[in-house]
Amino acid sequence: MIADLHVHTTASDGQLTIPEIPARAREAGVDVVAVTDHDRVHPALDAPVATRDGVTVVRGLELRVDAGEHRLDLLGYGADPTPDLTAELDRIQRDRVRRARQMVDLIEAETGVSLDLSVGPGIGRPHIARAVAESSAPYDYAGAFGRLIGGEGPCYVPREITDAETGIALLRESCGLVSLAHPFRYRDPEAALKICAELDAVERYYAYDQPMDPAPVEHAIERYDLLLTGGSDAHGQRLGVAGLDSADWERVASRLPGAER
């Protein structure tokens, strides 16, 4: 495995900074890293594909879309954002900030505890859960999700999601390759995989919590003539838990401007 194509940074809910990526990649034996922050193109990356300290860094993003019965995550690679994509991402970030402030207010009213949390672009529920766990409230990180800000929790606030048709069009205009992320994380993987008819690839390799029968994904790959992507979905410091070998990376790289194969 040489390419980890699903990595989050401090620009969303990850722990890595861009300067830290090359060293962490070398520790994992990884030559290629795709930065795929949630609903955001990392502001410190200035090209769709670049080399930093000997490591190829792909500028990407992970965009959540509303596909009717499902909310799905799409991965865009080799991003060169159009004005339309930039405007949509700015709208999403404003909504993320609105949502986070509302949830913080609800949590503080529910628990009587003030949270030490800076709310800005890239904010997500993991930031809020960590702030709860670090406060005097009687919840750890998991408890904050389970008892407060999970989908059924008293402090949960929904956010506005881009519709699938719009999201796919925006990513296609801005990215060299668009992939469905982690198909087995959805309630109905086979139904979710139908969106691949409109995409270029599917995340075939992913660090799921338990073994998965690959048959539905393999069927989608054959039916829709998909390329394969893969990655760790890293939110911490560790890279290389899942990803692509050199042959699969070369196929992806052929679609990305400036990528060396």
N, C-alpha and C positions, 0 to 999 in steps of 0.2 A: 504494500500500500504506500502510495507516494502523495496522494492528494486528499486533503480534508476540506470538503466543500460546503461546510455548514458550521460556521463559527460566529459567536456573538461577542461583542466587546462592550466597553463601558458607554458606548454611544446608545446602547439600549439596555438590556438586562444582563449583560455578561460582566466578567471581571477582568478580562484582558484589555490592555491598551495596544494601540498599533505598534509602538516601539518594542513591546514585549513579544510580539508574535514570532519574529525570526528565531529567537532563542528557544521558545517553547516548541516551535516546529522542529528544530534540530534535535531537541530532546526526544521527540516522538518519531524521528526518522522520516519526517514529512517534508517534501520539497515544495508543495503548493498548498496555499490556504485561501479559501474564499471567505471574506467577511460579509456576513449576511444578517445584519442587524434588523430588528423588527421595524417594519414600516419606515425605514430610514436608510439613506445612503451615507456611509461614514464621511463626515466633513473633512477628515484628514487625508483621505485618499483622492488623488488628483488625476487618476487615469483608470480606464477599465481593467487593465492588467499592468502591473508594475513589478519590479524586482527590488526587494528590500533586504539588504544584508544576505544576498544569495538565495532568498526564498521568494518564490512567485506569489504575489498577493493579488487576488481577483476581487475587484470591487463589485459587490452584489447587494442584495437585500432580500428579506423575507416579508412578503405582503400577505396579510390575511384578507380573504375575500368571502363574500356571502353568495353561496351557490344555491340558495333556496333552502333545501333540507339540510345542508351542511355548511359549516364555516371551515374553509380549507386554507392551507398555507402554501403559497407559491414562492419558489426561489428563482430570482432573476440574477443571471451571471453576466459579467462584463458590462456593467451598467454605465451608460452615458445618458444621464437623465434628460428627457425632453422637458420643455417648459410645462407641459400638461402633467407629466409625472411629478415634477417638482411641486406644482401647485397642489396636487392631490396628497402628496406626502406632508406638505405643510399643513393642510387641512386636518389630516389624521393626527399630526402631532399636537395641534391646538386642541383637538378633541381629547387626546390622551391627557393633556394637562388639566382640562376641565374635569374629566372623569376622576383623575387622581385627587384633585382638591376636594371634590365631593365625597370621595371615599374616606379621605383623611378626616374631614369634618364629621362624618358618620361614626368613624372609629373612635374619635376623641369623645363624642357624645355618648357612645355605647360604653366605653371603658373608663371615662374620666381621666384618661392619661393623655398628655401632650406628646405628639410624635415629633422627633427631630428628623425632618425630611425636607430636602430641597426639591421642589417640584419644577421640572423643566422638560424640554424635548427629550424623548427617549424613555420617559417615565412609564413604568408598567407595574402590574400587581406584585411582581417579585420585590421591587424596591419597597413597596408599602409593607409587605410581609416581613422583610428584614427589619424595617423600622419598628414594627410591632414587637418582634422578637427581642430587639435591643432595648425596648422600653421596659417600664415596670408593669405592663399589662400581663395578665396570667396566660400568655400564649407563646408557644415557640413558632418557628417559621411555618411548619405544617399546620399547626393549630390556627394560625392567622388565616390561612386559606380555608381550612375545614370549618371554622366556626364564625368567621367574619366576612371574608371577601370572596369565598367560593360562589359559584353561580346561584346557590340557594341561601347564601349568607345575608344577614341583616344589613351589612355595609357594602354589599355588592352594587355596583353601578354599571350598566351596560355601556358599550361604546359603539360609535358609528363605524360600520364596516363598509369598505368599497364593494360594490356588486361585482360578481365574477366577470361578467362581460367587459365591464370597464377596466377592471384590474388586469385582465389578460391583454387587452389592447394596449394599455399603457406600458406594460412590461415588454411586450413584443416590439413596441416602437423604441424602447430604450435599452434593451438587453440583447446580447447575442444568443442567449439560451434561456428558456423558461421551463422549470421543472416543478412537479408536484412533490411537496415535502412529506416525509414520513407517512406513507399511506396507511400503515397499520395503527396509527394513533387515532383514526377516526372511528366513530361508532359503527359505520358500515363501510369497510374498506372497498368492497367491490363497487358500491355505488359511487364512492369518492373517486375511484380510478376512472370513471367515465369522463371526467373532465380532461383526462389526458388526450382525448381526441383533439383538443384545442391547443395542446402543449407540445414541447419538443422532447421532454425527458421526464423521468420519474426517479425519485430517490430510492434506488434499489438497495443501497447499503446504509444501514442506520443502526445505532446502538439501542435497540429495543430492550426492555426489561426482561423479556422472556423470548424463547425461540418462536419464530413465526413461519408458517407454511408459505413459501414464496410463490406458490402456484398462481394466485390472483395477479400478482405483479408481473410474473413471467408472461401470463396470458395478455396483459395490457401492453407489455413491451412488444410482443409479436403483433398484436392486433393493430396498434397505433404506430408501429415502427419507431419506437422511442430510443433515445440515447439514455445511458445510465448516469446518475449522479449518486453521491454518497458523502456522508460526513458524520461527525460526532455530535452535532447540535450542541457544541461546547458552550456552556455558560460559565464554566470555571476556568482553571489554568491549564487543564490537560487537553492536549490535542491528540489526534491519531487513533481514537477509539474505533472509528469506522471511516471508510473512505474508498477511493478508487486506486486500482493498480495502474501501471503505466499505460497499458493498452486502452483502458477506458478513459483515462485522462487525455490521451492524445485525441480521442474522438470528440471529447468536450472542447478541448483547446482549439480544434479546427473551426469551431464556431465563435471563438472569442477574439476580438481584434487585439493584436499585439501579443498574443500568447505564444510562447515557444513550445515546440513539441519535441 
